[in-house]
């Protein structure tokens, strides 16, 4: 088995596992609510912090032109 073939097989297995997990979570109301709450917490927490950090970094870099 070549490395390319192994990567393809691994990608297919991971995609199938993700689809099965999503189906399992979405078909049960309690798990669906828990997933929704987790997604909301992530959007309002780490994702928001990352966004603000990137905006601040871009703002700081735009004020100081790099010397050639």
C-alpha angles and dihedrals in degrees: 000000000000124000090247091054091047091052091050092050091047091050092050092049092048092048091050091049091050092050092048092048092049091050091049092050097042097049094058115069096211093050090044090055091047091050091049092051091048091050092049091049091051093048093049095041126032096011092051092047091049091050094050091047092052092047091050092048092050091047092051093047092049092059095055113055112208118244116242 
